[in-house]
Amino acid sequence: MFSLDNFYSVLFSNLLEPCSFEYHYYYPFGSTNPEDIQQSLTRGVNPYRPPETLAYRLAVHCNKVLFFDQEPLSEQAISRYVSRWNPTFTRISPGERNQAGATIIANSEVSDFKNAILAENQWIDWYYFFHGFLALYWYNDFQYFDIQKTACFDKVFINYNNLVRKDRSYRLSLVSELLNRRLSSKGLISLPLTDEQHGSIANELNDPYTQLSPYFKNQIERNILTLPASLTIDKHNVSGSDSATMNLVANQRAFWHVVSETNFYHAKLHLTEKIFKPIVSFRPFILACAPGNLKYLRSYGFQTFGKWIDESYDLEPDHDKRILMIVDQVERLAKLSEQEQKDMFEDMQPVLEHNFNHFYGDFKKIIVNEMVWGFYEAVDRIIDDSHVDYNSVIKRLTR
């Protein structure tokens, strides 16, 4: 799989440049700083060099692709993006917008919020599974490891958490409930007491805009604020770059993975590289995410674990209830005997094998096809691009 550093250059070379598209994206990966938005306008422009003549570029009438594929869409992110490059994007009339060229929004979510933003601004949708490409690149080498496929675990579950404020504050609720039911001895849990981006947990509890309910605020005060130190699994200091790595030994110490995804509160179908860590580790998972994302994952050919646990939590719209239903499943698993856990693990071997092989097999073809033909459908609404051989592009990107 082509690397993250070259991801947008690969798309430019194969898709955007032949159709004369300008494009904008964040670099380095994970940044939300408007000053880190990069641009390529014409052949030969270094895509990693910030533009030196912004006024000239804003004056050029051309079709554009704005890449919002690294994170879920938000009003704040869109405002930062368009104000950095062209304040007229959201203010010009339909006729003027057509004159200035069309705008395609590359993104990695399915949501009514996205659809409303696209309609409001007359932008064109280009959806693909960005974090699927990311995971294939980051975890490519693990297919060559001697993955332990026997019941060698000594913990019932593992649950990683890093950022815990704002839209990720639900992770505090999840961990507080695990602690409240005295399940921590049955698992491996990481949870920092300070969010490296947004400050302390106390700040979140006192934030008038917090999404935490009164019930869980009390739980967090009682079970987390009284902790003597952060909860750790394998390291004390965790950074954003750790998303690109995986501790296979720690991952396989636990039977089940409770995956704390990026999006929980908002009605979006959006998954990141996190869901692929248990798949690569040959482990089953429970997904803490917005409703519907288990079905969304299955739509890409993966299998989930409804034979062994109650996965109805994935359909629950109430955030607190969804947390409680997830922990109900962890608690039920924790009550199984050692032999019952081993028998369950043996029973699910075909599903674990399928997910592992699918990730390193057909998944790449599925998301490449989706990305390339999604671009074709977007461009087909704007220009005649019959000179682009999309089948050749797919063949090149999947080899």
Secondary structure, DSSP 8 states (H G I E B T S, - for coil): ---STTHHHHHIIIIIGGGT-EEEEESSTT---GGGEEEE-STT--TTS--S-HHHHHH----EEEEE-SS---HHHHHHHHHHH-GGGGTS-HHHHHHH--EEEEES-EEHHHHHHHHHHT-EEEE--HHHHHHHHHTGGGGGS----SS--SEEEEE-----SGGGTHHHHHHHHHHHTT-GGGEEE-B-SEETTTEEHHHHHH-TT----HHHHHHHHHHTTT-SS-B-SS-S---GGGGG---HHHHHHEEEEEEE-S-SSSSEE---GGGHHHHHTT--EEEESSTTHHHHHHTTT----TTTS-GGGGG---HHHHHHHHHHHHHHHHTS-HHHHHHHHHHTHHHHHHHHHHHTTHHHHHHHHHHHHHHHHHHTTTS--TTS-HHHHHHHHH-
